[in-house]
């Protein structure tokens, strides 16, 4: 790839031209990578202390809450999406009917599908999901495979009628403005559009949701550092009582990246990312879709993009391209030229 760095929205990214793969792995701003490197150096030299990481875990928790529109006291920390979805699945009543989008990412659907207990999971076309005959609807706000966007307003109305709604924002938070305080549960991972090292995820829980902390641990205590031994469990009363012990260095990067993202004009970020994606779609004769992710089925698309120095992902018999806040018009032009 040409180029060694680029600047976007006030941050520098050490990424070359043609990187259109944020839906797989997001590239961190230089400040986030430097913060992680500094923390690793302290570990390497024996300078760092465990308690030093409490602040970054707190900061990343609050920033995720801001990005999805909830207060920090409603946000639990995890390591990846599926265990957090699993908490919701485990709380689903016996015999419940669960609806997921057809082709939904497995970390959203599988935790429900393995429950047994008479729980049924039905795949429904994304466009009809809000009409599904279900007690629980679990869906990605933006589909991983092709970038299709769920009808969040219709799902909100469905939630108001008493249906439990779980949303995965892993492919949405960071480029899409979100206000999801109405949802029963909102999960998201850090390493794609949130531009942090893999190993951190969050669960925003509505006060009406009652989840059992199946991975109860010292870090979920009201006073973690005074709760490393002994019974009874002394869990925090808010969502923090669902925490998993955090991967420290991932949260160092997450605090930096998420804190910066939460302070941006999210409408401006959305317009940039979607504008590039829709210009790419137009170049291929496709209608605009209002998503930062585009799936194309041009013959040999993945190979042609790779030959042109474009980093994308082979998916679903074609290629998936994602246009992030550090993507440029030149990236779009090169991808169009590779496929036309």
RAMOBEL-V966662 format. One record per run of one state. SS is the DSSP state (H for helix, E for strand, L for the rest). FROM is the first residue (numbers start at 1). TO is the last residue. If there is no record, write none. Layout:
ss-><SS	SS>
from-><FROM	FROM>
to-><TO	TO>
This chain:
ss-><L	E	L	E	L	E	L	E	L	H	L	H	L	H	E	L	H	L	E	L	H	L	E	L	H	L	E	L	E	L	E	L	H	L	E	L	E	L	E	L	H	E	L	H	L	E	L	H	L	H	L	H	L	E	L	H	L	E	L	E	L	E	L	H	L>
from-><1	6	9	11	14	19	20	21	22	30	45	50	69	72	75	79	81	91	97	102	106	114	120	125	126	132	136	141	142	143	149	150	152	161	164	169	185	190	201	206	218	221	222	224	227	235	236	239	243	248	263	266	284	293	297	301	308	311	312	313	316	318	323	329	340>
to-><5	8	10	13	18	19	20	21	29	44	49	68	71	74	78	80	90	96	101	105	113	119	124	125	131	135	140	141	142	148	149	151	160	163	168	184	189	200	205	217	220	221	223	226	234	235	238	242	247	262	265	283	292	296	300	307	310	311	312	315	317	322	328	339	340>
